[in-house]
Amino acid sequence: MGLIGEVLMLPFAPVRGSAWAIRHVLREAERIYYDPATVRAELARLEEQLEAGEITAEEFDQREDELLDRLETAMRSGDNTGNGT
């Protein structure tokens, strides 16, 4: 893009910068969400909640299934960073 194009696009610079930041924040949030270590920690906390009577067995089963699905997705994608092994 030439000089004139850059000058014409200058008013959109904040929007382009914001879009870049949003993409990076979303990418990091997804990395954390699917991190096997994070999912395993949530599974451990879920079990603690069940044992303490904070949630019912039905709630435990539902949330456990969701967490195991996340873990499976993470393992399939090959994102094994931070798995603690």
Biopython code that builds the backbone (N, CA, C, O; Angstrom):
import numpy as np
from Bio.PDB.StructureBuilder import StructureBuilder

atoms = [
    (1, "MET", "N", (0.862, -1.163, 0.000)),
    (1, "MET", "CA", (0.000, 0.000, 0.000)),
    (1, "MET", "C", (0.904, 1.219, 0.000)),
    (1, "MET", "O", (1.894, 1.275, 0.729)),
    (2, "GLY", "N", (0.559, 2.175, -0.810)),
    (2, "GLY", "CA", (1.387, 3.363, -0.930)),
    (2, "GLY", "C", (1.120, 4.371, 0.172)),
    (2, "GLY", "O", (0.340, 4.130, 1.094)),
    (3, "LEU", "N", (1.781, 5.492, 0.051)),
    (3, "LEU", "CA", (1.680, 6.559, 1.045)),
    (3, "LEU", "C", (0.250, 7.072, 1.166)),
    (3, "LEU", "O", (-0.246, 7.294, 2.270)),
    (4, "ILE", "N", (-0.406, 7.257, 0.026)),
    (4, "ILE", "CA", (-1.789, 7.756, 0.050)),
    (4, "ILE", "C", (-2.697, 6.750, 0.740)),
    (4, "ILE", "O", (-3.568, 7.130, 1.523)),
    (5, "GLY", "N", (-2.502, 5.496, 0.457)),
    (5, "GLY", "CA", (-3.309, 4.456, 1.113)),
    (5, "GLY", "C", (-3.098, 4.437, 2.612)),
    (5, "GLY", "O", (-4.048, 4.290, 3.381)),
    (6, "GLU", "N", (-1.840, 4.588, 3.030)),
    (6, "GLU", "CA", (-1.539, 4.620, 4.469)),
    (6, "GLU", "C", (-2.204, 5.820, 5.130)),
    (6, "GLU", "O", (-2.745, 5.701, 6.229)),
    (7, "VAL", "N", (-2.171, 6.977, 4.469)),
    (7, "VAL", "CA", (-2.786, 8.183, 5.016)),
    (7, "VAL", "C", (-4.300, 8.001, 5.112)),
    (7, "VAL", "O", (-4.915, 8.401, 6.100)),
    (8, "LEU", "N", (-4.892, 7.403, 4.096)),
    (8, "LEU", "CA", (-6.340, 7.179, 4.112)),
    (8, "LEU", "C", (-6.748, 6.173, 5.187)),
    (8, "LEU", "O", (-7.840, 6.277, 5.745)),
    (9, "MET", "N", (-5.889, 5.206, 5.481)),
    (9, "MET", "CA", (-6.198, 4.182, 6.476)),
    (9, "MET", "C", (-5.845, 4.615, 7.901)),
    (9, "MET", "O", (-6.208, 3.930, 8.857)),
    (10, "LEU", "N", (-5.151, 5.725, 8.055)),
    (10, "LEU", "CA", (-4.715, 6.191, 9.362)),
    (10, "LEU", "C", (-5.847, 6.310, 10.376)),
    (10, "LEU", "O", (-5.652, 5.942, 11.535)),
    (11, "PRO", "N", (-7.021, 6.806, 9.993)),
    (11, "PRO", "CA", (-8.100, 6.882, 10.997)),
    (11, "PRO", "C", (-8.533, 5.515, 11.534)),
    (11, "PRO", "O", (-9.141, 5.433, 12.600)),
    (12, "PHE", "N", (-8.224, 4.456, 10.808)),
    (12, "PHE", "CA", (-8.620, 3.116, 11.235)),
    (12, "PHE", "C", (-7.552, 2.411, 12.066)),
    (12, "PHE", "O", (-7.751, 1.272, 12.488)),
    (13, "ALA", "N", (-6.432, 3.071, 12.303)),
    (13, "ALA", "CA", (-5.339, 2.465, 13.063)),
    (13, "ALA", "C", (-5.778, 1.981, 14.444)),
    (13, "ALA", "O", (-5.410, 0.875, 14.838)),
    (14, "PRO", "N", (-6.551, 2.770, 15.193)),
    (14, "PRO", "CA", (-6.985, 2.265, 16.514)),
    (14, "PRO", "C", (-7.843, 1.005, 16.411)),
    (14, "PRO", "O", (-7.752, 0.121, 17.263)),
    (15, "VAL", "N", (-8.665, 0.922, 15.384)),
    (15, "VAL", "CA", (-9.516, -0.254, 15.189)),
    (15, "VAL", "C", (-8.653, -1.465, 14.860)),
    (15, "VAL", "O", (-8.876, -2.555, 15.387)),
    (16, "ARG", "N", (-7.671, -1.274, 13.990)),
    (16, "ARG", "CA", (-6.786, -2.382, 13.634)),
    (16, "ARG", "C", (-5.980, -2.832, 14.847)),
    (16, "ARG", "O", (-5.769, -4.028, 15.049)),
    (17, "GLY", "N", (-5.535, -1.881, 15.646)),
    (17, "GLY", "CA", (-4.788, -2.229, 16.855)),
    (17, "GLY", "C", (-5.658, -2.965, 17.856)),
    (17, "GLY", "O", (-5.213, -3.921, 18.492)),
    (18, "SER", "N", (-6.890, -2.522, 17.993)),
    (18, "SER", "CA", (-7.821, -3.196, 18.908)),
    (18, "SER", "C", (-8.124, -4.608, 18.442)),
    (18, "SER", "O", (-8.181, -5.533, 19.252)),
    (19, "ALA", "N", (-8.316, -4.779, 17.159)),
    (19, "ALA", "CA", (-8.601, -6.113, 16.615)),
    (19, "ALA", "C", (-7.423, -7.041, 16.871)),
    (19, "ALA", "O", (-7.618, -8.207, 17.215)),
    (20, "TRP", "N", (-6.207, -6.543, 16.708)),
    (20, "TRP", "CA", (-5.012, -7.343, 16.970)),
    (20, "TRP", "C", (-4.981, -7.769, 18.431)),
    (20, "TRP", "O", (-4.731, -8.935, 18.739)),
    (21, "ALA", "N", (-5.236, -6.819, 19.335)),
    (21, "ALA", "CA", (-5.212, -7.123, 20.771)),
    (21, "ALA", "C", (-6.292, -8.137, 21.133)),
    (21, "ALA", "O", (-6.046, -9.050, 21.921)),
    (22, "ILE", "N", (-7.474, -7.986, 20.568)),
    (22, "ILE", "CA", (-8.579, -8.906, 20.850)),
    (22, "ILE", "C", (-8.227, -10.310, 20.373)),
    (22, "ILE", "O", (-8.498, -11.285, 21.074)),
    (23, "ARG", "N", (-7.623, -10.428, 19.185)),
    (23, "ARG", "CA", (-7.224, -11.742, 18.677)),
    (23, "ARG", "C", (-6.231, -12.416, 19.617)),
    (23, "ARG", "O", (-6.333, -13.613, 19.883)),
    (24, "HIS", "N", (-5.283, -11.653, 20.110)),
    (24, "HIS", "CA", (-4.273, -12.234, 21.006)),
    (24, "HIS", "C", (-4.862, -12.607, 22.362)),
    (24, "HIS", "O", (-4.485, -13.626, 22.942)),
    (25, "VAL", "N", (-5.767, -11.806, 22.862)),
    (25, "VAL", "CA", (-6.424, -12.128, 24.135)),
    (25, "VAL", "C", (-7.260, -13.392, 23.983)),
    (25, "VAL", "O", (-7.229, -14.265, 24.850)),
    (26, "LEU", "N", (-8.002, -13.494, 22.893)),
    (26, "LEU", "CA", (-8.806, -14.694, 22.656)),
    (26, "LEU", "C", (-7.934, -15.938, 22.504)),
    (26, "LEU", "O", (-8.271, -17.002, 23.023)),
    (27, "ARG", "N", (-6.833, -15.807, 21.807)),
    (27, "ARG", "CA", (-5.921, -16.948, 21.621)),
    (27, "ARG", "C", (-5.372, -17.417, 22.977)),
    (27, "ARG", "O", (-5.297, -18.617, 23.240)),
    (28, "GLU", "N", (-4.994, -16.469, 23.824)),
    (28, "GLU", "CA", (-4.464, -16.833, 25.142)),
    (28, "GLU", "C", (-5.555, -17.444, 26.017)),
    (28, "GLU", "O", (-5.305, -18.400, 26.751)),
    (29, "ALA", "N", (-6.766, -16.891, 25.940)),
    (29, "ALA", "CA", (-7.875, -17.446, 26.722)),
    (29, "ALA", "C", (-8.171, -18.884, 26.297)),
    (29, "ALA", "O", (-8.416, -19.741, 27.146)),
    (30, "GLU", "N", (-8.151, -19.151, 25.008)),
    (30, "GLU", "CA", (-8.372, -20.518, 24.525)),
    (30, "GLU", "C", (-7.249, -21.448, 24.968)),
    (30, "GLU", "O", (-7.500, -22.598, 25.329)),
    (31, "ARG", "N", (-6.015, -20.955, 24.942)),
    (31, "ARG", "CA", (-4.886, -21.781, 25.375)),
    (31, "ARG", "C", (-5.051, -22.184, 26.838)),
    (31, "ARG", "O", (-4.817, -23.336, 27.204)),
    (32, "ILE", "N", (-5.450, -21.236, 27.660)),
    (32, "ILE", "CA", (-5.652, -21.532, 29.080)),
    (32, "ILE", "C", (-6.858, -22.451, 29.271)),
    (32, "ILE", "O", (-6.799, -23.396, 30.057)),
    (33, "TYR", "N", (-7.945, -22.179, 28.559)),
    (33, "TYR", "CA", (-9.178, -22.959, 28.684)),
    (33, "TYR", "C", (-8.936, -24.435, 28.353)),
    (33, "TYR", "O", (-9.478, -25.321, 29.015)),
    (34, "TYR", "N", (-8.128, -24.692, 27.333)),
    (34, "TYR", "CA", (-7.881, -26.069, 26.900)),
    (34, "TYR", "C", (-6.591, -26.661, 27.466)),
    (34, "TYR", "O", (-6.234, -27.786, 27.117)),
    (35, "ASP", "N", (-5.895, -25.940, 28.318)),
    (35, "ASP", "CA", (-4.664, -26.444, 28.911)),
    (35, "ASP", "C", (-4.996, -27.649, 29.787)),
    (35, "ASP", "O", (-5.793, -27.535, 30.717)),
    (36, "PRO", "N", (-4.390, -28.807, 29.498)),
    (36, "PRO", "CA", (-4.692, -30.009, 30.275)),
    (36, "PRO", "C", (-4.479, -29.826, 31.779)),
    (36, "PRO", "O", (-5.242, -30.369, 32.578)),
    (37, "ALA", "N", (-3.467, -29.080, 32.170)),
    (37, "ALA", "CA", (-3.222, -28.860, 33.597)),
    (37, "ALA", "C", (-4.368, -28.080, 34.231)),
    (37, "ALA", "O", (-4.765, -28.363, 35.362)),
    (38, "THR", "N", (-4.896, -27.107, 33.511)),
    (38, "THR", "CA", (-6.027, -26.328, 34.005)),
    (38, "THR", "C", (-7.253, -27.212, 34.150)),
    (38, "THR", "O", (-7.952, -27.151, 35.162)),
    (39, "VAL", "N", (-7.517, -28.034, 33.141)),
    (39, "VAL", "CA", (-8.688, -28.913, 33.175)),
    (39, "VAL", "C", (-8.564, -29.918, 34.320)),
    (39, "VAL", "O", (-9.537, -30.178, 35.028)),
    (40, "ARG", "N", (-7.384, -30.476, 34.499)),
    (40, "ARG", "CA", (-7.195, -31.439, 35.594)),
    (40, "ARG", "C", (-7.385, -30.779, 36.955)),
    (40, "ARG", "O", (-7.944, -31.389, 37.866)),
    (41, "ALA", "N", (-6.928, -29.550, 37.098)),
    (41, "ALA", "CA", (-7.119, -28.825, 38.357)),
    (41, "ALA", "C", (-8.604, -28.576, 38.602)),
    (41, "ALA", "O", (-9.072, -28.674, 39.736)),
    (42, "GLU", "N", (-9.341, -28.255, 37.549)),
    (42, "GLU", "CA", (-10.783, -28.044, 37.686)),
    (42, "GLU", "C", (-11.488, -29.354, 38.045)),
    (42, "GLU", "O", (-12.439, -29.357, 38.827)),
    (43, "LEU", "N", (-11.021, -30.464, 37.472)),
    (43, "LEU", "CA", (-11.593, -31.767, 37.829)),
    (43, "LEU", "C", (-11.354, -32.082, 39.306)),
    (43, "LEU", "O", (-12.245, -32.592, 39.986)),
    (44, "ALA", "N", (-10.165, -31.782, 39.794)),
    (44, "ALA", "CA", (-9.854, -32.021, 41.209)),
    (44, "ALA", "C", (-10.742, -31.164, 42.102)),
    (44, "ALA", "O", (-11.265, -31.637, 43.111)),
    (45, "ARG", "N", (-10.907, -29.900, 41.723)),
    (45, "ARG", "CA", (-11.764, -28.990, 42.508)),
    (45, "ARG", "C", (-13.211, -29.475, 42.475)),
    (45, "ARG", "O", (-13.920, -29.395, 43.479)),
    (46, "LEU", "N", (-13.639, -29.967, 41.343)),
    (46, "LEU", "CA", (-14.998, -30.477, 41.209)),
    (46, "LEU", "C", (-15.229, -31.657, 42.138)),
    (46, "LEU", "O", (-16.275, -31.758, 42.779)),
    (47, "GLU", "N", (-14.247, -32.548, 42.208)),
    (47, "GLU", "CA", (-14.354, -33.696, 43.108)),
    (47, "GLU", "C", (-14.403, -33.236, 44.568)),
    (47, "GLU", "O", (-15.148, -33.793, 45.374)),
    (48, "GLU", "N", (-13.612, -32.229, 44.897)),
    (48, "GLU", "CA", (-13.647, -31.676, 46.258)),
    (48, "GLU", "C", (-15.024, -31.110, 46.586)),
    (48, "GLU", "O", (-15.524, -31.283, 47.697)),
    (49, "GLN", "N", (-15.630, -30.438, 45.624)),
    (49, "GLN", "CA", (-16.964, -29.878, 45.826)),
    (49, "GLN", "C", (-17.992, -30.978, 46.068)),
    (49, "GLN", "O", (-18.885, -30.830, 46.903)),
    (50, "LEU", "N", (-17.863, -32.081, 45.334)),
    (50, "LEU", "CA", (-18.783, -33.202, 45.516)),
    (50, "LEU", "C", (-18.616, -33.796, 46.907)),
    (50, "LEU", "O", (-19.599, -34.031, 47.609)),
    (51, "GLU", "N", (-17.383, -34.037, 47.302)),
    (51, "GLU", "CA", (-17.116, -34.634, 48.609)),
    (51, "GLU", "C", (-17.559, -33.728, 49.753)),
    (51, "GLU", "O", (-17.949, -34.216, 50.814)),
    (52, "ALA", "N", (-17.502, -32.416, 49.548)),
    (52, "ALA", "CA", (-17.910, -31.465, 50.581)),
    (52, "ALA", "C", (-19.420, -31.239, 50.584)),
    (52, "ALA", "O", (-19.946, -30.531, 51.442)),
    (53, "GLY", "N", (-20.111, -31.845, 49.619)),
    (53, "GLY", "CA", (-21.563, -31.689, 49.554)),
    (53, "GLY", "C", (-22.004, -30.369, 48.951)),
    (53, "GLY", "O", (-23.164, -29.981, 49.089)),
    (54, "GLU", "N", (-21.089, -29.674, 48.283)),
    (54, "GLU", "CA", (-21.416, -28.386, 47.678)),
    (54, "GLU", "C", (-22.215, -28.541, 46.383)),
    (54, "GLU", "O", (-22.949, -27.637, 45.983)),
    (55, "ILE", "N", (-22.064, -29.693, 45.736)),
    (55, "ILE", "CA", (-22.804, -29.979, 44.502)),
    (55, "ILE", "C", (-23.369, -31.385, 44.585)),
    (55, "ILE", "O", (-22.892, -32.213, 45.361)),
    (56, "THR", "N", (-24.381, -31.646, 43.788)),
    (56, "THR", "CA", (-24.991, -32.975, 43.760)),
    (56, "THR", "C", (-24.214, -33.880, 42.811)),
    (56, "THR", "O", (-23.392, -33.414, 42.022)),
    (57, "ALA", "N", (-24.484, -35.162, 42.898)),
    (57, "ALA", "CA", (-23.834, -36.128, 42.005)),
    (57, "ALA", "C", (-24.216, -35.847, 40.553)),
    (57, "ALA", "O", (-23.400, -36.020, 39.647)),
    (58, "GLU", "N", (-25.445, -35.419, 40.338)),
    (58, "GLU", "CA", (-25.892, -35.094, 38.984)),
    (58, "GLU", "C", (-25.110, -33.899, 38.426)),
    (58, "GLU", "O", (-24.669, -33.924, 37.276)),
    (59, "GLU", "N", (-24.938, -32.852, 39.244)),
    (59, "GLU", "CA", (-24.147, -31.697, 38.818)),
    (59, "GLU", "C", (-22.699, -32.106, 38.545)),
    (59, "GLU", "O", (-22.084, -31.664, 37.574)),
    (60, "PHE", "N", (-22.175, -32.955, 39.417)),
    (60, "PHE", "CA", (-20.811, -33.447, 39.245)),
    (60, "PHE", "C", (-20.666, -34.161, 37.911)),
    (60, "PHE", "O", (-19.729, -33.890, 37.160)),
    (61, "ASP", "N", (-21.583, -35.069, 37.612)),
    (61, "ASP", "CA", (-21.516, -35.838, 36.362)),
    (61, "ASP", "C", (-21.557, -34.925, 35.139)),
    (61, "ASP", "O", (-20.798, -35.110, 34.187)),
    (62, "GLN", "N", (-22.456, -33.936, 35.178)),
    (62, "GLN", "CA", (-22.599, -33.030, 34.042)),
    (62, "GLN", "C", (-21.324, -32.211, 33.833)),
    (62, "GLN", "O", (-20.808, -32.124, 32.719)),
    (63, "ARG", "N", (-20.831, -31.623, 34.895)),
    (63, "ARG", "CA", (-19.632, -30.784, 34.783)),
    (63, "ARG", "C", (-18.390, -31.622, 34.480)),
    (63, "ARG", "O", (-17.493, -31.176, 33.764)),
    (64, "GLU", "N", (-18.342, -32.838, 35.027)),
    (64, "GLU", "CA", (-17.215, -33.722, 34.735)),
    (64, "GLU", "C", (-17.184, -34.063, 33.244)),
    (64, "GLU", "O", (-16.119, -34.054, 32.627)),
    (65, "ASP", "N", (-18.347, -34.361, 32.668)),
    (65, "ASP", "CA", (-18.410, -34.652, 31.235)),
    (65, "ASP", "C", (-17.897, -33.470, 30.411)),
    (65, "ASP", "O", (-17.161, -33.660, 29.444)),
    (66, "GLU", "N", (-18.288, -32.242, 30.796)),
    (66, "GLU", "CA", (-17.839, -31.058, 30.076)),
    (66, "GLU", "C", (-16.315, -30.908, 30.167)),
    (66, "GLU", "O", (-15.648, -30.602, 29.178)),
    (67, "LEU", "N", (-15.784, -31.128, 31.364)),
    (67, "LEU", "CA", (-14.342, -31.006, 31.554)),
    (67, "LEU", "C", (-13.579, -32.094, 30.796)),
    (67, "LEU", "O", (-12.529, -31.830, 30.210)),
    (68, "LEU", "N", (-14.108, -33.308, 30.811)),
    (68, "LEU", "CA", (-13.453, -34.391, 30.074)),
    (68, "LEU", "C", (-13.489, -34.138, 28.568)),
    (68, "LEU", "O", (-12.547, -34.489, 27.858)),
    (69, "ASP", "N", (-14.569, -33.532, 28.079)),
    (69, "ASP", "CA", (-14.637, -33.155, 26.662)),
    (69, "ASP", "C", (-13.551, -32.133, 26.335)),
    (69, "ASP", "O", (-12.892, -32.233, 25.299)),
    (70, "ARG", "N", (-13.363, -31.147, 27.219)),
    (70, "ARG", "CA", (-12.308, -30.150, 27.021)),
    (70, "ARG", "C", (-10.941, -30.812, 27.009)),
    (70, "ARG", "O", (-10.093, -30.487, 26.178)),
    (71, "LEU", "N", (-10.729, -31.740, 27.930)),
    (71, "LEU", "CA", (-9.447, -32.433, 28.012)),
    (71, "LEU", "C", (-9.196, -33.249, 26.739)),
    (71, "LEU", "O", (-8.085, -33.265, 26.208)),
    (72, "GLU", "N", (-10.225, -33.914, 26.270)),
    (72, "GLU", "CA", (-10.104, -34.700, 25.039)),
    (72, "GLU", "C", (-9.778, -33.800, 23.853)),
    (72, "GLU", "O", (-8.941, -34.145, 23.019)),
    (73, "THR", "N", (-10.438, -32.648, 23.779)),
    (73, "THR", "CA", (-10.160, -31.691, 22.707)),
    (73, "THR", "C", (-8.718, -31.224, 22.760)),
    (73, "THR", "O", (-8.050, -31.127, 21.731)),
    (74, "ALA", "N", (-8.241, -30.937, 23.955)),
    (74, "ALA", "CA", (-6.856, -30.486, 24.121)),
    (74, "ALA", "C", (-5.874, -31.572, 23.689)),
    (74, "ALA", "O", (-4.884, -31.282, 23.019)),
    (75, "MET", "N", (-6.140, -32.801, 24.064)),
    (75, "MET", "CA", (-5.242, -33.897, 23.726)),
    (75, "MET", "C", (-5.256, -34.169, 22.220)),
    (75, "MET", "O", (-4.215, -34.468, 21.635)),
    (76, "ARG", "N", (-6.429, -34.068, 21.595)),
    (76, "ARG", "CA", (-6.530, -34.288, 20.155)),
    (76, "ARG", "C", (-5.787, -33.219, 19.375)),
    (76, "ARG", "O", (-5.200, -33.502, 18.331)),
    (77, "SER", "N", (-5.811, -31.979, 19.882)),
    (77, "SER", "CA", (-5.158, -30.886, 19.171)),
    (77, "SER", "C", (-3.654, -30.927, 19.332)),
    (77, "SER", "O", (-2.932, -30.186, 18.665)),
    (78, "GLY", "N", (-3.171, -31.804, 20.229)),
    (78, "GLY", "CA", (-1.737, -31.927, 20.432)),
    (78, "GLY", "C", (-1.174, -30.859, 21.348)),
    (78, "GLY", "O", (0.045, -30.717, 21.455)),
    (79, "ASP", "N", (-2.045, -30.100, 22.014)),
    (79, "ASP", "CA", (-1.605, -29.046, 22.934)),
    (79, "ASP", "C", (-1.394, -29.657, 24.300)),
    (79, "ASP", "O", (-2.260, -29.557, 25.170)),
    (80, "ASN", "N", (-0.241, -30.296, 24.498)),
    (80, "ASN", "CA", (0.051, -30.977, 25.759)),
    (80, "ASN", "C", (0.945, -30.156, 26.658)),
    (80, "ASN", "O", (1.546, -30.701, 27.583)),
    (81, "THR", "N", (1.052, -28.854, 26.416)),
    (81, "THR", "CA", (1.901, -28.027, 27.254)),
    (81, "THR", "C", (1.285, -27.876, 28.610)),
    (81, "THR", "O", (0.072, -27.711, 28.734)),
    (82, "GLY", "N", (2.110, -27.932, 29.631)),
    (82, "GLY", "CA", (1.633, -27.723, 30.984)),
    (82, "GLY", "C", (0.856, -28.872, 31.557)),
    (82, "GLY", "O", (0.073, -28.689, 32.489)),
    (83, "ASN", "N", (1.059, -30.084, 31.006)),
    (83, "ASN", "CA", (0.265, -31.194, 31.507)),
    (83, "ASN", "C", (0.823, -31.791, 32.782)),
    (83, "ASN", "O", (0.208, -32.678, 33.375)),
    (84, "GLY", "N", (1.987, -31.312, 33.212)),
    (84, "GLY", "CA", (2.522, -31.743, 34.495)),
    (84, "GLY", "C", (3.145, -33.111, 34.512)),
    (84, "GLY", "O", (3.498, -33.602, 35.585)),
    (85, "THR", "N", (3.300, -33.758, 33.357)),
    (85, "THR", "CA", (3.924, -35.082, 33.329)),
    (85, "THR", "C", (5.256, -35.028, 32.664)),
    (85, "THR", "O", (5.930, -36.051, 32.549)),
]
sb = StructureBuilder()
sb.init_structure("model")
sb.init_model(0)
sb.init_chain("A")
sb.init_seg("    ")
for serial, (resi, resn, name, xyz) in enumerate(atoms, 1):
    if name == "N":
        sb.init_residue(resn, " ", resi, " ")
    sb.init_atom(name, np.array(xyz, "f"), 0.0, 1.0, " ", f" {name:<3s}", serial, name[0])
structure = sb.get_structure()
